[in-house]
Amino acid sequence: MTSLVDRHEVEKLLVLTAAIKAGLVDALAQGSPAEPDDVARAVGGDERACRVMLEALVALGVAAHGPAGYRLTDLGKAHLLDSPPGVPPGPDVERSSLLHQARKVRGWLDLPHIVRFGSPPERDPEERDLRSFVRTMAEGDSAVMDEVVDRCLRYAGEGREAGSPAPYSMIDIGGAVGHMARRFAEKGLRATLFDRPDVLPEARRYLGGWTERIDLLGGDFREGLPPGPFGLAYLGNVYHIYGPHTNSALSARVHAVLGPGGVIAIRDFVWERSERAAMFAVNMLQATEEGGVWRESDFQAWLTDAGFADVRVLDLTNSQNQLILGRKAG
């Protein structure tokens, strides 16, 4: 019989995230191998529970048990350990994204309530893990980020051929820890990261010395944006959080802070274009009050009404979401 759901994958997610949150992973990363009683003392936990969890980590291949005790394997180190401040995550690291995924599971368990009442139940604000949420964005596929930056600059270059100036600056709106702002800065643009003030300390830790080349500004983009003018505005995974009215107003606000020939670049799921659209819409149902996955005609209308021309929706080679581009008259 072929099962609809591989329950073992669900179990693996929950064991790994529990080991991270309980401190077991970091305890094993301290250096020398440790026995369960050592780990229990390090995390302030129960020895029996630690022994069971450590054996589960061994079964998953992220830990090993030798004569000297338990230790993280190379697989565990590559996938479960944070990178130092200022150092981008390695290609395999998924610590924050696992924590974020487990939190999503808790939200999806509220779907029966949402189906009945139309909105998520009131949740404990203490459950919100800002650090894992914003760092999840930086753990994305490096090839996808490079493709997005290259396509944005290629589109901007077409405008340059028509007389628009090259983008000398960019603003990453709602850019979390600044992983995309850094990618644009590496291409020579003066980058600005604009996100909520409580996100910026984590961005500073992530960017390290790059804060000398990237301006970090705090605020609410639903109320206003830095005045610019900017050559390019990037909005990754922003539009799906909000409803049509907010997205329309945000598009107009972005248009106002771009210089002549400036480019807006939106990375998001588009309903007719992405195989992930339907399931991602369910995620927005449990996570937001009005968010969703929007159609190509929605993005066309919001950008055109805001004053953008040459609006295009591009499928990404390395991702299941899309890149929406538009240009301000130059």
C-alpha positions, 0 to 999 in steps of 0.5 A, a space after each residue: 500500500 502506498 501511503 498518502 503521508 510519510 509519517 516517518 518524515 513528520 517524526 524526523 522533523 519533530 525529533 530534530 527540532 526538539 533536539 535543537 530547542 532542548 539544547 541537545 544539538 548544541 551540547 554535542 557541538 561543544 567539542 569532546 563526546 559526551 554521555 547522556 548524564 553529561 548532556 543532561 547536566 548541560 541542558 538541565 534535563 532528564 538523563 533517561 529522556 536525553 538518552 532516548 533522544 540521543 539514540 534517535 539522533 544516532 538513528 537519523 545519522 546526525 549523531 554517533 555513539 563511540 567508546 567516549 560517548 555521543 558526538 555530532 556527525 559531519 552530517 549533523 554539523 553541516 545541517 544543524 549548527 548556526 554559522 558564526 556572525 557575519 558568515 552566511 549559512 553553508 549550503 546544507 544548513 537548515 537549523 532555522 528552517 526546521 524550527 520554522 517548519 515545526 512552528 508551521 505544523 502547530 499552526 496547521 493543526 488549527 485549520 479545523 478552527 480556521 475553516 469554521 471561523 475564518 481566522 486563526 485562534 488567538 495564539 500565545 505571543 511567546 510561541 513566536 520565534 523571531 530569530 528562527 523565522 528571519 534566519 530561515 530566509 537566509 538558509 535558502 538555496 544559494 543558486 536561487 538567490 543568485 538567479 534572482 539577483 542576475 535576472 533583476 540586474 538583467 532586466 534593469 540593464 534592458 532599461 539602461 539600453 533604453 536610456 535609464 541609468 544603471 541601478 546604483 542603489 537598492 532597497 530590500 523591503 521586508 528583507 529579514 536578516 539582509 541575505 538578499 541585500 548582501 547579494 546585491 551589495 556583492 554586485 556593487 550596489 549600495 544596499 539598504 535593508 528596511 524591516 521592523 526595528 525588532 528584526 534589525 539586531 538579528 540582521 546585524 549579527 548575520 551581516 557582521 562587517 557587511 553593515 559598513 556597506 549596507 544601511 539598516 533602517 527600521 520601520 513599517 513599510 505599510 506606513 512609509 518607506 525611506 525616501 530614496 531615490 533608489 534604483 531598485 526595490 526588492 520585495 521577497 516573500 512580502 506580498 503573500 502576507 497581505 491582502 489586495 488593498 495593502 499590496 496595492 498601496 505598497 506598490 504605489 509607495 515603492 513607485 514613489 521612492 524609486 528614481 526614474 527608470 527604477 525597477 521593482 522586483 517581487 519574488 513570490 508564488 503566483 497562482 497560475 504559475 507555481 505548483 506550490 501555490 495551493 498548499 502555500 495558500 493554506 499556509 497563509 490561511 493559518 499564518 495571516 489574517 488576509 494573506 494568500 497566493 495572488 494571481 498574475 492579473 493581481 500583480 499586473 493590476 497593482 503594478 500598473 495602477 501604481 505607474 509601473 510599465 513593462 510588467 513581467 512575470 518570470 518563472 525561476 529555474 531553481 525555485 517554484 515561485 516567480 519573479 515579478 518585475 516592473 519599471 518606473 518611467 525614466 
